[in-house]
Every structure is written in C-alpha cells, then in structure tokens.
C-alpha cells in the first residue's frame, strides 16, 4: 500500500467518526441527541486513534492524518518531499468523509431547526 492511500483512508476514517459523533449529538432525532460534550470529546479521541491505525494499516507509517501535523513535521525535519502528497490525500479523505457523514445524517438536518 502507499502512503497516499494510507493518509487518504486514515483522514477519511477520522472525519467519519469525529464529525459523525458531533452530528449524532447535535442533530435532532438522532440516537445521541443532547448526549453532551463528554461524548463528543471521547468520540473524537477514538476517531483519532482509529484514523492513525487505518493510515498505518494502509501504508502510511507516519500517519499524520492532518495537514498541520504534516507541515509541523516538515518544518522540524526539513523534509518537504511528501508534504504535497500527504496534504492532497488528507484533503481528499476529509472531503469524502464529510460527504459520507452528511449523507448518513441527511434526514436529521431537515428535523433540526438550528443545524449550524
């Protein structure tokens, strides 16, 4: 597997789980409606863990899954060779993940008066 695929899938998993838990807590008539901030922060913690595991399983040993982390490591190490590849993969993965969450919670958007 390639680092590009690993970063893409890892970031996608991060966004599906992280944004999914936020949508579940904040949108009307969802199973987790009004569950609170503890559920959101715990969900994001598990989302990061699952994203890192996914990225590593699919070929990205670095498992940055975040453009800020990628740039931070490039600044520290001086190695900019993978920055464009990683950030492109992360942006594509984040977009795909966000679309999946949006589609999964589409009925709940219509039920929520203040959906953001």
Buried (B, 14 or more C-beta within 10 A) or exposed (E): EEBBBBBBBBBBBBBBBBBBBBBBBBBBEBEBBEBEEEBBEEBBEEBBEBBBEBBBEBBBEBBBBBBEBBBEBBEEEEEEEBBEBBBBBBBBBBBBBBEBBEEBBEEBEEEBEEEE
